[in-house]
Amino acid sequence: MSLFIKPIFVAAASITVFATTTLSHAAFYSGWSYAGIEIPSEGQPSAAQGNITNHTGVGKLLYTGKTWTSYSPHAVRNEGEYITSSVSNNMDRTPFKGMELYLWSSPSVYSGSYYRYIDFTLKMPGVSDQFKFNLELIDYGSSIKLNVLDGLADPIIDYKGKEYQLEMLGFSNNNGNTICDSWCSPDYQAKTADVMFQLKEYHAPQVPTPASASITLGLLGFAALKRRRRA
């Protein structure tokens, strides 16, 4: 089974080049280094600090927050995970595991010194496009929580003749039977979870014809006129 990443072009005339990844063996596997972490610049606390490092070649590890003791700061780690051929043949039918999450809560991080917004990324061998998912880290003083804010990646995937987007559903500790859009870790503890995904069918937005567009605009104008008269 193959995945095709479909770029979206606005120009009237363009050449579309499809990148192909064969999933019949494994797109993700233990030791895969294509799982990443990025820090968006917008919305972060002004005093936020941290660094991203490789984690034994299988993923990325973010340390974030300034501490006043010898304890390490908060730690967020993601790792690319193995997807079998049987899973890759049924990705449009059932949620599947695409990452593993490790979350450590430090008891001694100064308020406002950690990165609040974090992007998890995935790449597939042979495909230049990157799948990006936005998460939020919240410190409650005695625990931290990681929320999925925007779990829908932009690239369009052609799979079995239909178009999909890759969606991060959330976290699970029971093989996907229960999936939560947030994950918590109390101070002094590390909590792990499977990060679950699904393929969400993509429906291109319909562009109205000139006639229908004028009718729509006319109706909107009529509604605005009625509101003005009532005012």
N, CA and C atoms as a LAMMPS dump frame, in Angstrom:
ITEM: TIMESTEP
0
ITEM: NUMBER OF ATOMS
693
ITEM: BOX BOUNDS ff ff ff
-5.0000000000000000e+02 5.0000000000000000e+02
-5.0000000000000000e+02 5.0000000000000000e+02
-5.0000000000000000e+02 5.0000000000000000e+02
ITEM: ATOMS id mol type element x y z
1 1 1 N 0.844 -1.185 0
2 1 2 C 0 0 0
3 1 3 C 0.878 1.232 0
4 2 1 N 0.555 2.252 -0.756
5 2 2 C 1.382 3.439 -0.875
6 2 3 C 0.617 4.669 -0.407
7 3 1 N 1.366 5.626 0.117
8 3 2 C 0.827 6.92 0.485
9 3 3 C 1.366 7.956 -0.478
10 4 1 N 0.531 8.875 -0.929
11 4 2 C 0.97 9.963 -1.761
12 4 3 C 0.682 11.264 -1.027
13 5 1 N 1.671 12.133 -0.895
14 5 2 C 1.481 13.42 -0.26
15 5 3 C 1.139 14.422 -1.347
16 6 1 N 0.001 15.062 -1.244
17 6 2 C -0.486 15.952 -2.283
18 6 3 C -0.352 17.402 -1.861
19 7 1 N 0.571 18.138 -2.502
20 7 2 C 0.67 19.557 -2.186
21 7 3 C -0.572 20.294 -2.66
22 8 1 N -0.892 21.408 -2.003
23 8 2 C -2.023 22.235 -2.404
24 8 3 C -1.479 23.476 -3.101
25 9 1 N -1.869 23.688 -4.355
26 9 2 C -1.389 24.826 -5.123
27 9 3 C -2.536 25.798 -5.355
28 10 1 N -2.234 27.093 -5.259
29 10 2 C -3.231 28.116 -5.515
30 10 3 C -3.125 28.638 -6.937
31 11 1 N -1.92 28.548 -7.517
32 11 2 C -1.705 29.095 -8.851
33 11 3 C -2.595 28.392 -9.86
34 12 1 N -2.961 29.112 -10.92
35 12 2 C -3.856 28.557 -11.934
36 12 3 C -3.197 27.433 -12.701
37 13 1 N -1.895 27.546 -12.949
38 13 2 C -1.173 26.499 -13.674
39 13 3 C 0.041 26.108 -12.853
40 14 1 N 0.191 24.824 -12.574
41 14 2 C 1.328 24.358 -11.788
42 14 3 C 1.572 22.897 -12.076
43 15 1 N 2.759 22.447 -11.718
44 15 2 C 3.117 21.048 -11.89
45 15 3 C 3.144 20.407 -10.516
46 16 1 N 2.397 19.346 -10.32
47 16 2 C 2.342 18.654 -9.04
48 16 3 C 3.22 17.413 -9.098
49 17 1 N 4.155 17.317 -8.165
50 17 2 C 5.037 16.161 -8.08
51 17 3 C 4.642 15.358 -6.849
52 18 1 N 4.343 14.109 -7.019
53 18 2 C 3.911 13.26 -5.909
54 18 3 C 5.107 12.515 -5.335
55 19 1 N 5.258 12.605 -4.019
56 19 2 C 6.274 11.812 -3.338
57 19 3 C 5.618 10.548 -2.811
58 20 1 N 6.281 9.43 -2.923
59 20 2 C 5.667 8.14 -2.61
60 20 3 C 6.403 7.458 -1.472
61 21 1 N 5.637 6.885 -0.538
62 21 2 C 6.193 6.087 0.544
63 21 3 C 5.479 4.754 0.598
64 22 1 N 6.225 3.67 0.555
65 22 2 C 5.631 2.344 0.638
66 22 3 C 5.562 1.911 2.087
67 23 1 N 4.355 1.566 2.541
68 23 2 C 4.143 1.194 3.943
69 23 3 C 4.013 -0.311 4.138
70 24 1 N 4.222 -1.074 3.102
71 24 2 C 3.988 -2.51 3.235
72 24 3 C 4.991 -3.158 4.184
73 25 1 N 6.143 -2.507 4.375
74 25 2 C 7.099 -3.056 5.343
75 25 3 C 7.009 -2.277 6.653
76 26 1 N 7.447 -1.044 6.665
77 26 2 C 7.276 -0.233 7.876
78 26 3 C 7.652 1.197 7.586
79 27 1 N 6.728 2.103 7.826
80 27 2 C 7.046 3.521 7.716
81 27 3 C 7.629 4.031 9.031
82 28 1 N 7.182 3.467 10.125
83 28 2 C 7.695 3.829 11.433
84 28 3 C 8.268 2.562 12.083
85 29 1 N 9.33 2.733 12.846
86 29 2 C 9.883 1.563 13.511
87 29 3 C 10.698 2.007 14.719
88 30 1 N 10.917 1.112 15.652
89 30 2 C 11.707 1.438 16.832
90 30 3 C 13.107 1.843 16.383
91 31 1 N 13.595 2.947 16.88
92 31 2 C 14.871 3.466 16.429
93 31 3 C 14.742 4.477 15.313
94 32 1 N 13.533 4.772 14.883
95 32 2 C 13.304 5.725 13.816
96 32 3 C 13.473 7.142 14.337
97 33 1 N 14.285 7.934 13.691
98 33 2 C 14.626 9.26 14.2
99 33 3 C 13.816 10.369 13.556
100 34 1 N 12.711 10.039 12.861
101 34 2 C 11.937 11.057 12.172
102 34 3 C 10.846 11.676 13.042
103 35 1 N 10.752 11.278 14.298
104 35 2 C 9.856 11.943 15.241
105 35 3 C 10.581 13.161 15.792
106 36 1 N 9.929 14.329 15.761
107 36 2 C 10.613 15.54 16.174
108 36 3 C 9.803 16.408 17.103
109 37 1 N 10.466 17.42 17.665
110 37 2 C 9.841 18.435 18.511
111 37 3 C 10.33 19.793 18.02
112 38 1 N 9.399 20.722 17.863
113 38 2 C 9.737 22.099 17.52
114 38 3 C 9.048 23.039 18.492
115 39 1 N 9.615 24.226 18.659
116 39 2 C 9.056 25.213 19.57
117 39 3 C 8.567 26.405 18.757
118 40 1 N 7.249 26.581 18.613
119 40 2 C 6.744 27.771 17.911
120 40 3 C 7.079 29.032 18.7
121 41 1 N 7.304 30.12 17.98
122 41 2 C 7.717 31.353 18.648
123 41 3 C 6.54 32.126 19.241
124 42 1 N 5.361 32.007 18.658
125 42 2 C 4.23 32.818 19.088
126 42 3 C 3.609 32.281 20.381
127 43 1 N 3.23 33.203 21.267
128 43 2 C 2.48 32.859 22.466
129 43 3 C 3.287 32.331 23.63
130 44 1 N 4.593 32.225 23.488
131 44 2 C 5.405 31.657 24.559
132 44 3 C 5.628 32.683 25.672
133 45 1 N 5.733 32.232 26.933
134 45 2 C 6.106 33.156 28.013
135 45 3 C 7.461 33.796 27.722
136 46 1 N 7.611 35.06 28.087
137 46 2 C 8.852 35.776 27.765
138 46 3 C 10.066 35.171 28.455
139 47 1 N 9.855 34.513 29.599
140 47 2 C 10.974 33.928 30.345
141 47 3 C 11.177 32.448 30.041
142 48 1 N 10.451 31.921 29.055
143 48 2 C 10.54 30.486 28.765
144 48 3 C 11.941 30.12 28.273
145 49 1 N 12.388 28.961 28.702
146 49 2 C 13.685 28.47 28.274
147 49 3 C 13.649 26.953 28.186
148 50 1 N 14.626 26.404 27.497
149 50 2 C 14.708 24.952 27.35
150 50 3 C 15.575 24.58 26.174
151 51 1 N 15.792 23.31 26
152 51 2 C 16.579 22.833 24.86
153 51 3 C 16.062 21.486 24.401
154 52 1 N 16.207 21.255 23.111
155 52 2 C 15.774 20.007 22.482
156 52 3 C 17.015 19.194 22.131
157 53 1 N 16.976 17.905 22.441
158 53 2 C 18.108 17.048 22.152
159 53 3 C 17.618 15.727 21.583
160 54 1 N 18.534 14.992 20.957
161 54 2 C 18.194 13.657 20.475
162 54 3 C 18.055 12.704 21.655
163 55 1 N 17.165 11.756 21.538
164 55 2 C 17.017 10.741 22.576
165 55 3 C 17.422 9.391 21.995
166 56 1 N 18.651 9.032 22.231
167 56 2 C 19.217 7.742 21.807
168 56 3 C 18.847 7.38 20.371
169 57 1 N 18.706 8.402 19.507
170 57 2 C 18.475 8.151 18.097
171 57 3 C 17.079 7.699 17.737
172 58 1 N 16.135 7.698 18.674
173 58 2 C 14.79 7.203 18.358
174 58 3 C 13.742 8.302 18.378
175 59 1 N 14.123 9.508 18.739
176 59 2 C 13.147 10.582 18.8
177 59 3 C 13.787 11.844 19.337
178 60 1 N 12.965 12.733 19.869
179 60 2 C 13.439 14.002 20.398
180 60 3 C 12.996 14.169 21.845
181 61 1 N 13.797 14.92 22.602
182 61 2 C 13.543 15.142 24.019
183 61 3 C 13.668 16.631 24.303
184 62 1 N 12.61 17.211 24.881
185 62 2 C 12.609 18.622 25.268
186 62 3 C 12.727 18.74 26.777
187 63 1 N 13.762 19.461 27.234
188 63 2 C 13.854 19.876 28.627
189 63 3 C 13.44 21.345 28.671
190 64 1 N 12.485 21.692 29.537
191 64 2 C 12.035 23.071 29.568
192 64 3 C 11.691 23.51 30.987
193 65 1 N 12.048 24.756 31.306
194 65 2 C 11.77 25.317 32.623
195 65 3 C 13.048 25.563 33.421
196 66 1 N 13.055 26.651 34.179
197 66 2 C 14.176 26.969 35.061
198 66 3 C 13.876 26.428 36.449
199 67 1 N 14.821 25.697 37.024
200 67 2 C 14.602 25.085 38.34
201 67 3 C 15.475 25.759 39.399
202 68 1 N 15.036 25.636 40.654
203 68 2 C 15.819 26.208 41.754
204 68 3 C 16.463 25.117 42.611
205 69 1 N 16.323 23.856 42.218
206 69 2 C 16.973 22.761 42.934
207 69 3 C 17.751 21.921 41.926
208 70 1 N 18.241 20.805 42.385
209 70 2 C 19.022 19.92 41.513
210 70 3 C 18.141 19.058 40.618
211 71 1 N 16.803 19.128 40.809
212 71 2 C 15.917 18.339 39.949
213 71 3 C 15.963 18.854 38.515
214 72 1 N 15.829 17.928 37.571
215 72 2 C 15.811 18.321 36.171
216 72 3 C 14.522 19.075 35.871
217 73 1 N 14.501 19.896 34.822
218 73 2 C 13.26 20.592 34.454
219 73 3 C 12.237 19.614 33.893
220 74 1 N 11.085 20.136 33.485
221 74 2 C 10.078 19.297 32.841
222 74 3 C 10.69 18.633 31.605
223 75 1 N 10.264 17.43 31.328
224 75 2 C 10.782 16.702 30.164
225 75 3 C 9.617 16.172 29.341
226 76 1 N 9.657 16.443 28.037
227 76 2 C 8.665 15.947 27.087
228 76 3 C 9.421 15.228 25.977
229 77 1 N 9.1 13.98 25.773
230 77 2 C 9.828 13.176 24.776
231 77 3 C 8.838 12.486 23.848
232 78 1 N 9.149 12.472 22.57
233 78 2 C 8.351 11.67 21.649
234 78 3 C 9.268 10.808 20.785
235 79 1 N 8.786 9.63 20.465
236 79 2 C 9.552 8.659 19.698
237 79 3 C 8.677 8.089 18.591
238 80 1 N 9.259 7.959 17.411
239 80 2 C 8.566 7.262 16.328
240 80 3 C 8.421 5.797 16.684
241 81 1 N 7.308 5.214 16.321
242 81 2 C 6.995 3.85 16.754
243 81 3 C 6.7 2.969 15.546
244 82 1 N 6.872 1.702 15.718
245 82 2 C 6.715 0.737 14.635
246 82 3 C 5.25 0.576 14.229
247 83 1 N 5.002 0.595 12.935
248 83 2 C 3.675 0.295 12.392
249 83 3 C 3.806 -0.901 11.467
250 84 1 N 3.118 -1.973 11.78
251 84 2 C 3.214 -3.195 10.995
252 84 3 C 2.487 -3.041 9.664
253 85 1 N 2.76 -3.974 8.756
254 85 2 C 2.094 -3.933 7.451
255 85 3 C 0.591 -4.108 7.597
256 86 1 N 0.157 -4.907 8.587
257 86 2 C -1.281 -5.096 8.777
258 86 3 C -1.949 -3.8 9.203
259 87 1 N -1.25 -2.998 10.025
260 87 2 C -1.785 -1.713 10.423
261 87 3 C -1.786 -0.757 9.243
262 88 1 N -0.695 -0.734 8.471
263 88 2 C -0.615 0.197 7.349
264 88 3 C -1.653 -0.11 6.284
265 89 1 N -2.148 -1.327 6.244
266 89 2 C -3.188 -1.683 5.278
267 89 3 C -4.587 -1.314 5.759
268 90 1 N -4.7 -0.893 7.036
269 90 2 C -6.025 -0.579 7.591
270 90 3 C -6.046 0.776 8.293
271 91 1 N -5.175 1.669 7.872
272 91 2 C -5.071 2.963 8.544
273 91 3 C -6.323 3.81 8.371
274 92 1 N -7.135 3.496 7.372
275 92 2 C -8.363 4.257 7.15
276 92 3 C -9.54 3.694 7.936
277 93 1 N -9.337 2.624 8.684
278 93 2 C -10.443 1.96 9.375
279 93 3 C -10.404 2.132 10.888
280 94 1 N -9.216 2.242 11.445
281 94 2 C -9.113 2.228 12.9
282 94 3 C -7.963 3.116 13.349
283 95 1 N -8.051 3.744 14.538
284 95 2 C -6.92 4.514 15.058
285 95 3 C -5.684 3.628 15.228
286 96 1 N -4.52 4.24 15.096
287 96 2 C -3.273 3.477 15.19
288 96 3 C -2.229 4.281 15.955
289 97 1 N -1.275 3.562 16.505
290 97 2 C -0.192 4.172 17.28
291 97 3 C 0.908 4.649 16.342
292 98 1 N 1.289 5.932 16.478
293 98 2 C 2.345 6.465 15.633
294 98 3 C 3.515 7.031 16.405
295 99 1 N 3.365 7.2 17.719
296 99 2 C 4.428 7.712 18.586
297 99 3 C 4.284 7.118 19.975
298 100 1 N 5.323 7.302 20.759
299 100 2 C 5.252 7.081 22.194
300 100 3 C 5.623 8.377 22.896
301 101 1 N 4.861 8.726 23.94
302 101 2 C 5.099 9.933 24.719
303 101 3 C 5.676 9.58 26.084
304 102 1 N 6.659 10.38 26.507
305 102 2 C 7.214 10.309 27.857
306 102 3 C 7.099 11.705 28.454
307 103 1 N 6.474 11.821 29.626
308 103 2 C 6.22 13.12 30.247
309 103 3 C 6.7 13.089 31.694
310 104 1 N 7.68 13.952 32.023
311 104 2 C 8.222 14.032 33.379
312 104 3 C 7.905 15.41 33.956
313 105 1 N 7.363 15.428 35.181
314 105 2 C 7.02 16.674 35.848
315 105 3 C 8.016 16.966 36.958
316 106 1 N 8.683 18.092 36.846
317 106 2 C 9.626 18.514 37.873
318 106 3 C 8.901 19.288 38.965
319 107 1 N 9.277 19.112 40.226
320 107 2 C 8.608 19.846 41.314
321 107 3 C 9.165 21.252 41.523
322 108 1 N 10.175 21.648 40.745
323 108 2 C 10.89 22.882 41.092
324 108 3 C 11.081 23.825 39.912
325 109 1 N 10.106 23.899 39.029
326 109 2 C 10.197 24.787 37.872
327 109 3 C 9.521 26.119 38.196
328 110 1 N 10.231 27.212 37.942
329 110 2 C 9.666 28.541 38.154
330 110 3 C 8.478 28.761 37.221
331 111 1 N 7.444 29.41 37.74
332 111 2 C 6.275 29.718 36.927
333 111 3 C 6.666 30.61 35.748
334 112 1 N 6.158 30.275 34.573
335 112 2 C 6.421 31.08 33.386
336 112 3 C 7.77 30.859 32.744
337 113 1 N 8.524 29.879 33.216
338 113 2 C 9.865 29.652 32.658
339 113 3 C 9.914 28.476 31.695
340 114 1 N 8.783 27.821 31.461
341 114 2 C 8.765 26.679 30.549
342 114 3 C 8.014 27.062 29.273
343 115 1 N 8.318 26.343 28.184
344 115 2 C 7.619 26.572 26.924
345 115 3 C 6.196 26.035 27.036
346 116 1 N 5.238 26.888 26.734
347 116 2 C 3.839 26.48 26.875
348 116 3 C 3.341 25.755 25.627
349 117 1 N 3.848 26.136 24.45
350 117 2 C 3.371 25.546 23.199
351 117 3 C 4.486 24.733 22.549
352 118 1 N 4.122 23.536 22.133
353 118 2 C 5.09 22.576 21.593
354 118 3 C 4.506 21.947 20.337
355 119 1 N 5.317 21.795 19.319
356 119 2 C 4.898 21.088 18.113
357 119 3 C 5.565 19.72 18.057
358 120 1 N 4.758 18.673 17.914
359 120 2 C 5.277 17.351 17.592
360 120 3 C 5.269 17.204 16.075
361 121 1 N 6.311 16.616 15.514
362 121 2 C 6.386 16.434 14.072
363 121 3 C 6.675 14.982 13.727
364 122 1 N 6.211 14.584 12.555
365 122 2 C 6.496 13.265 12.005
366 122 3 C 6.925 13.426 10.554
367 123 1 N 7.883 12.603 10.134
368 123 2 C 8.248 12.534 8.725
369 123 3 C 8.293 11.072 8.325
370 124 1 N 7.997 10.822 7.056
371 124 2 C 8.045 9.468 6.518
372 124 3 C 9.23 9.338 5.582
373 125 1 N 9.939 8.237 5.616
374 125 2 C 11.084 8.054 4.718
375 125 3 C 10.676 8.248 3.258
376 126 1 N 11.442 9.073 2.548
377 126 2 C 11.184 9.294 1.137
378 126 3 C 10.184 10.396 0.841
379 127 1 N 9.6 11.007 1.876
380 127 2 C 8.603 12.068 1.697
381 127 3 C 9.144 13.343 2.321
382 128 1 N 9.163 14.443 1.553
383 128 2 C 9.717 15.698 2.052
384 128 3 C 8.761 16.419 2.994
385 129 1 N 7.455 16.184 2.829
386 129 2 C 6.482 16.874 3.675
387 129 3 C 6.593 16.434 5.131
388 130 1 N 6.324 17.37 6.017
389 130 2 C 6.347 17.107 7.451
390 130 3 C 4.948 17.236 8.024
391 131 1 N 4.577 16.285 8.865
392 131 2 C 3.298 16.332 9.562
393 131 3 C 3.529 17 10.913
394 132 1 N 2.762 18.064 11.208
395 132 2 C 2.999 18.835 12.419
396 132 3 C 1.709 18.924 13.237
397 133 1 N 1.865 18.774 14.568
398 133 2 C 0.728 18.775 15.486
399 133 3 C 1.064 19.693 16.663
400 134 1 N 0.118 20.559 17.026
401 134 2 C 0.364 21.562 18.053
402 134 3 C -0.208 21.122 19.396
403 135 1 N 0.608 21.234 20.445
404 135 2 C 0.213 20.835 21.792
405 135 3 C 0.488 21.962 22.776
406 136 1 N -0.152 21.879 23.931
407 136 2 C 0.008 22.877 24.984
408 136 3 C 0.429 22.187 26.272
409 137 1 N 1.458 22.733 26.926
410 137 2 C 1.943 22.23 28.205
411 137 3 C 1.504 23.182 29.308
412 138 1 N 0.835 22.643 30.327
413 138 2 C 0.331 23.459 31.439
414 138 3 C 0.907 22.927 32.747
415 139 1 N 1.436 23.832 33.576
416 139 2 C 1.981 23.487 34.889
417 139 3 C 0.974 23.919 35.952
418 140 1 N 0.465 22.945 36.734
419 140 2 C -0.514 23.239 37.784
420 140 3 C 0.127 23.383 39.16
421 141 1 N 1.448 23.358 39.236
422 141 2 C 2.123 23.491 40.519
423 141 3 C 2.52 22.166 41.125
424 142 1 N 1.639 21.169 41.038
425 142 2 C 1.963 19.836 41.551
426 142 3 C 1.872 18.773 40.456
427 143 1 N 1.594 19.209 39.23
428 143 2 C 1.51 18.293 38.095
429 143 3 C 1.594 19.111 36.81
430 144 1 N 1.836 18.428 35.699
431 144 2 C 1.782 19.081 34.398
432 144 3 C 0.844 18.289 33.495
433 145 1 N 0.298 18.979 32.5
434 145 2 C -0.618 18.348 31.557
435 145 3 C -0.253 18.771 30.145
436 146 1 N -0.314 17.805 29.226
437 146 2 C -0.065 18.058 27.817
438 146 3 C -1.375 17.894 27.065
439 147 1 N -1.824 18.97 26.395
440 147 2 C -3.078 18.964 25.64
441 147 3 C -2.802 18.971 24.141
442 148 1 N -3.647 18.285 23.383
443 148 2 C -3.626 18.41 21.936
444 148 3 C -4.469 19.624 21.56
445 149 1 N -3.848 20.641 20.946
446 149 2 C -4.574 21.835 20.523
447 149 3 C -5.015 21.729 19.073
448 150 1 N -4.079 21.426 18.195
449 150 2 C -4.38 21.275 16.773
450 150 3 C -3.772 19.964 16.311
451 151 1 N -4.617 18.939 16.199
452 151 2 C -4.133 17.607 15.869
453 151 3 C -4.215 17.253 14.402
454 152 1 N -4.607 18.194 13.549
455 152 2 C -4.803 17.88 12.132
456 152 3 C -3.653 18.471 11.322
457 153 1 N -2.835 17.588 10.739
458 153 2 C -1.699 18.039 9.938
459 153 3 C -2.167 18.516 8.566
460 154 1 N -1.422 19.437 7.971
461 154 2 C -1.831 20.057 6.715
462 154 3 C -1.744 19.158 5.479
463 155 1 N -0.677 18.355 5.301
464 155 2 C -0.546 17.621 4.029
465 155 3 C -1.749 16.728 3.731
466 156 1 N -2.096 16.647 2.459
467 156 2 C -3.179 15.786 1.998
468 156 3 C -2.584 14.472 1.508
469 157 1 N -3.132 13.359 2.003
470 157 2 C -2.62 12.025 1.691
471 157 3 C -3.577 11.312 0.762
472 158 1 N -3.058 10.779 -0.316
473 158 2 C -3.864 9.931 -1.192
474 158 3 C -3.636 8.484 -0.775
475 159 1 N -4.695 7.841 -0.276
476 159 2 C -4.583 6.496 0.29
477 159 3 C -5.772 5.68 -0.187
478 160 1 N -5.505 4.618 -0.893
479 160 2 C -6.552 3.75 -1.433
480 160 3 C -7.542 4.528 -2.305
481 161 1 N -7.024 5.505 -3.02
482 161 2 C -7.881 6.243 -3.941
483 161 3 C -8.702 7.348 -3.323
484 162 1 N -8.534 7.608 -2.022
485 162 2 C -9.24 8.699 -1.355
486 162 3 C -8.226 9.642 -0.726
487 163 1 N -8.68 10.851 -0.42
488 163 2 C -7.804 11.848 0.169
489 163 3 C -8.062 11.964 1.666
490 164 1 N -6.966 11.998 2.418
491 164 2 C -7.05 12.048 3.877
492 164 3 C -6.045 13.057 4.414
493 165 1 N -6.279 13.456 5.675
494 165 2 C -5.283 14.148 6.473
495 165 3 C -4.962 13.303 7.691
496 166 1 N -3.714 13.407 8.153
497 166 2 C -3.298 12.664 9.328
498 166 3 C -3.67 13.459 10.573
499 167 1 N -4.421 12.819 11.466
500 167 2 C -4.927 13.494 12.663
501 167 3 C -4.41 12.819 13.923
502 168 1 N -3.837 13.616 14.819
503 168 2 C -3.451 13.128 16.142
504 168 3 C -4.677 13.174 17.039
505 169 1 N -5.123 12.005 17.509
506 169 2 C -6.32 11.929 18.343
507 169 3 C -6.029 12.218 19.806
508 170 1 N -4.877 11.746 20.29
509 170 2 C -4.561 11.922 21.697
510 170 3 C -3.726 10.773 22.221
511 171 1 N -3.919 10.46 23.51
512 171 2 C -3.018 9.567 24.233
513 171 3 C -3.787 8.384 24.82
514 172 1 N -3.099 7.25 24.887
515 172 2 C -3.747 6.036 25.393
516 172 3 C -2.733 5.181 26.146
517 173 1 N -3.219 4.507 27.196
518 173 2 C -2.373 3.533 27.903
519 173 3 C -3 2.149 27.891
520 174 1 N -3.975 1.936 26.993
521 174 2 C -4.612 0.616 26.914
522 174 3 C -4.833 0.197 25.451
523 175 1 N -3.777 0.399 24.655
524 175 2 C -3.784 -0.039 23.256
525 175 3 C -4.854 0.645 22.407
526 176 1 N -5.192 1.866 22.774
527 176 2 C -6.139 2.631 21.97
528 176 3 C -7.595 2.407 22.304
529 177 1 N -7.888 1.583 23.299
530 177 2 C -9.293 1.37 23.681
531 177 3 C -9.91 2.643 24.258
532 178 1 N -9.091 3.409 24.986
533 178 2 C -9.509 4.714 25.484
534 178 3 C -8.47 5.736 25.044
535 179 1 N -8.924 6.823 24.414
536 179 2 C -8.016 7.856 23.918
537 179 3 C -8.42 9.184 24.533
538 180 1 N -7.46 9.864 25.173
539 180 2 C -7.703 11.153 25.811
540 180 3 C -6.932 12.226 25.06
541 181 1 N -7.517 13.43 24.951
542 181 2 C -6.833 14.506 24.249
543 181 3 C -5.86 15.269 25.145
544 182 1 N -5.646 14.787 26.379
545 182 2 C -4.638 15.36 27.264
546 182 3 C -4.007 14.244 28.085
547 183 1 N -2.819 14.531 28.628
548 183 2 C -2.097 13.532 29.425
549 183 3 C -1.405 14.241 30.581
550 184 1 N -1.537 13.716 31.804
551 184 2 C -1.027 14.358 33.003
552 184 3 C 0.093 13.551 33.634
553 185 1 N 0.983 14.275 34.322
554 185 2 C 2.039 13.634 35.093
555 185 3 C 2.222 14.398 36.399
556 186 1 N 2.073 13.732 37.568
557 186 2 C 2.299 14.409 38.846
558 186 3 C 3.792 14.684 39.045
559 187 1 N 4.101 15.625 39.945
560 187 2 C 5.494 15.914 40.264
561 187 3 C 6.245 14.665 40.706
562 188 1 N 7.532 14.63 40.374
563 188 2 C 8.44 13.533 40.698
564 188 3 C 8.127 12.268 39.904
565 189 1 N 7.224 12.346 38.935
566 189 2 C 6.839 11.127 38.217
567 189 3 C 6.974 11.313 36.707
568 190 1 N 7.19 10.183 36.041
569 190 2 C 7.18 10.136 34.583
570 190 3 C 6.016 9.266 34.139
571 191 1 N 5.244 9.756 33.191
572 191 2 C 4.112 9.013 32.653
573 191 3 C 4.31 8.817 31.157
574 192 1 N 4.067 7.593 30.699
575 192 2 C 4.194 7.287 29.287
576 192 3 C 2.819 6.992 28.686
577 193 1 N 2.715 7.167 27.38
578 193 2 C 1.453 6.898 26.692
579 193 3 C 1.735 6.64 25.222
580 194 1 N 0.857 5.867 24.602
581 194 2 C 0.865 5.747 23.148
582 194 3 C 0.17 6.972 22.568
583 195 1 N 0.737 7.532 21.51
584 195 2 C 0.099 8.648 20.82
585 195 3 C -0.644 8.075 19.62
586 196 1 N -1.967 8.27 19.61
587 196 2 C -2.822 7.619 18.626
588 196 3 C -3.201 8.587 17.498
589 197 1 N -3.29 8.017 16.286
590 197 2 C -3.601 8.792 15.087
591 197 3 C -4.721 8.106 14.31
592 198 1 N -5.3 8.857 13.395
593 198 2 C -6.225 8.29 12.432
594 198 3 C -6.106 9.066 11.123
595 199 1 N -6.583 8.447 10.048
596 199 2 C -6.704 9.152 8.784
597 199 3 C -8.105 9.743 8.703
598 200 1 N -8.189 11.048 8.566
599 200 2 C -9.47 11.742 8.472
600 200 3 C -9.707 12.124 7.018
601 201 1 N -10.844 11.689 6.475
602 201 2 C -11.113 11.939 5.062
603 201 3 C -11.182 13.435 4.785
604 202 1 N -10.512 13.83 3.705
605 202 2 C -10.431 15.232 3.324
606 202 3 C -11.473 15.549 2.266
607 203 1 N -12.22 16.618 2.492
608 203 2 C -13.199 17.097 1.52
609 203 3 C -12.812 18.523 1.134
610 204 1 N -12.45 18.685 -0.123
611 204 2 C -12.026 20.007 -0.589
612 204 3 C -13.174 20.995 -0.461
613 205 1 N -12.887 22.202 -0.004
614 205 2 C -13.956 23.205 0.089
615 205 3 C -14.537 23.506 -1.281
616 206 1 N -15.85 23.568 -1.349
617 206 2 C -16.514 23.816 -2.622
618 206 3 C -16.497 25.312 -2.945
619 207 1 N -16.066 25.608 -4.162
620 207 2 C -16.051 26.994 -4.629
621 207 3 C -17.363 27.26 -5.355
622 208 1 N -18.169 28.233 -4.887
623 208 2 C -19.458 28.478 -5.534
624 208 3 C -19.286 29.012 -6.95
625 209 1 N -20.187 28.653 -7.834
626 209 2 C -20.2 29.211 -9.178
627 209 3 C -20.592 30.689 -9.089
628 210 1 N -20.289 31.487 -10.126
629 210 2 C -20.651 32.92 -10.071
630 210 3 C -22.128 33.154 -9.775
631 211 1 N -23.001 32.318 -10.328
632 211 2 C -24.44 32.515 -10.101
633 211 3 C -24.801 32.26 -8.647
634 212 1 N -24.316 31.126 -8.114
635 212 2 C -24.644 30.807 -6.723
636 212 3 C -23.975 31.784 -5.768
637 213 1 N -22.778 32.253 -6.147
638 213 2 C -22.098 33.221 -5.287
639 213 3 C -22.888 34.514 -5.215
640 214 1 N -23.422 34.961 -6.352
641 214 2 C -24.195 36.204 -6.346
642 214 3 C -25.483 36.046 -5.556
643 215 1 N -26.1 34.854 -5.65
644 215 2 C -27.308 34.6 -4.864
645 215 3 C -26.99 34.648 -3.377
646 216 1 N -25.843 34.003 -2.99
647 216 2 C -25.443 33.997 -1.587
648 216 3 C -25.184 35.401 -1.087
649 217 1 N -24.45 36.189 -1.891
650 217 2 C -24.167 37.56 -1.484
651 217 3 C -25.456 38.374 -1.403
652 218 1 N -26.374 38.113 -2.342
653 218 2 C -27.649 38.822 -2.305
654 218 3 C -28.424 38.514 -1.051
655 219 1 N -28.434 37.259 -0.654
656 219 2 C -29.141 36.872 0.567
657 219 3 C -28.501 37.504 1.791
658 220 1 N -27.148 37.537 1.801
659 220 2 C -26.471 38.166 2.927
660 220 3 C -26.81 39.646 3.002
661 221 1 N -26.861 40.315 1.822
662 221 2 C -27.213 41.727 1.803
663 221 3 C -28.638 41.96 2.267
664 222 1 N -29.535 41.059 1.888
665 222 2 C -30.936 41.167 2.287
666 222 3 C -31.056 41.013 3.801
667 223 1 N -30.295 40.053 4.366
668 223 2 C -30.327 39.846 5.816
669 223 3 C -29.791 41.073 6.535
670 224 1 N -28.707 41.673 6.003
671 224 2 C -28.147 42.868 6.631
672 224 3 C -29.138 44.026 6.557
673 225 1 N -29.844 44.104 5.428
674 225 2 C -30.842 45.169 5.262
675 225 3 C -31.947 45.018 6.293
676 226 1 N -32.381 43.763 6.512
677 226 2 C -33.447 43.533 7.483
678 226 3 C -32.981 43.906 8.888
679 227 1 N -31.713 43.601 9.203
680 227 2 C -31.204 43.952 10.523
681 227 3 C -31.161 45.465 10.715
682 228 1 N -30.755 46.168 9.66
683 228 2 C -30.695 47.626 9.771
684 228 3 C -32.076 48.228 9.985
685 229 1 N -33.085 47.685 9.301
686 229 2 C -34.424 48.214 9.444
687 229 3 C -34.999 47.967 10.836
688 230 1 N -34.556 46.83 11.443
689 230 2 C -35.068 46.523 12.778
690 230 3 C -34.375 47.358 13.855
691 231 1 N -33.176 47.822 13.533
692 231 2 C -32.381 48.512 14.544
693 231 3 C -33.071 49.805 15.003
